[in-house]
Amino acid sequence: MSSLENEDHSIKKVKEVKEIFNSDIIIEAINITKDFEIGEFIVRAVDDISLKIKSGEFVVIMGPSGAGKTTLLNLIGGLDTPTKGIIFSFGIKISDMEQDSLTLFRLVNSGFIFQNYNLISTLTAEENIMFPMGLSGVSLKEQRERAIFLLNELGLGDRREHLPFQLSAGEQQRVAIARALANDPPVILADEPTANLDKDTSKFIKDLFLDMKKTEKTVIVATHDDYLIDLADRVIIFQDGIIIEENR
C-alpha cells in the first residue's frame, strides 16, 4: 500500500470511529499536567487537571493572560501532548498517539481558530480554506465549492482572491473561522477569537459562534474577554494552571 493510500485508509478509519462513537462525553482529560523547560527552569502551565466535555456543549475557559488557557486548549485539542496524564477524544486515547495519526485525527474531528489567525501568507483566502480539505482527500471541485460557500456565508465573497496581508484583522479572523469549519468538524476550539478586534467585528464573531451552537457543534473557547459568556453552557475559571471555579 502506498503512503497516499495509507493516509486515505487512516482518514477513513478515523471517520468510522467517529461515526460509531456513542457517548455524551466527547473529550475527557484525566490528571493532565504540562511542563515547559525555559532555560534551567521548569514552568508548569497546566497542573493536574481533570475535565470532561459533553457532545454539543459550549464551554468557555476564562482567565487572565498567562493563566495556561491556551496550553489547556492545545492539549485537549491534540495540538500538544501532556507531560503527565491521559486525554481521550471520541473514546480514543490521543495523549500518546503517534504524530501522523494525531494529525489525521485532528483533520477529521477538530477545527482550530487561533488568536493570531495562523493563515498561510502565500495563499489566498479561498486557498487557505481549501487547504485542510485537500489534506483530508476532498476533491478540488468540492474544496472550491465549500470555500466559496463559507466565504459568502461570512460576508467575504469579494475577498476570495485576497492574500492575508490584504485583509483587515476582522477579515482574517473570519477566514480563519471558515478554515476551521471547512471539514465540518464536530469540535471547534478557539483561542481568544475576539482579541484585538473592534466592537462591531467582535459582535459579528459572536454571532458566528451562536450559529455554531445552533448546529450543536462542541465549542471550546479560551478567552479573558467576557464577550462570549452568555453563549456558554459552562464557564471554567482558569488561573495559574488550575481550575479554580466552574459555573453552569
Secondary structure, 3 states (H helix, E strand, C coil): CCHHHHHHHHHHHHHHHHHHCCCCEEEEEEEEEEEEEECCEEEEEEEEEEEEEECCCEEEEECCCCCCHHHHHHHHCCCCCCCEEEEEECCEECCCCCHHHHHHHHHHHEEEECCCCCCCCCCCHHHHHHHHHHHCCCCHHHHHHHHHHHHHHCCCHHHCCCCHHHCCHHHHHHHHHHHHHCCCCCEEEEECCCCCCCHHHHHHHHHHHHHHHHCCCEEEEEECCHHHHHHCCEEEEEECCEEEEEEC
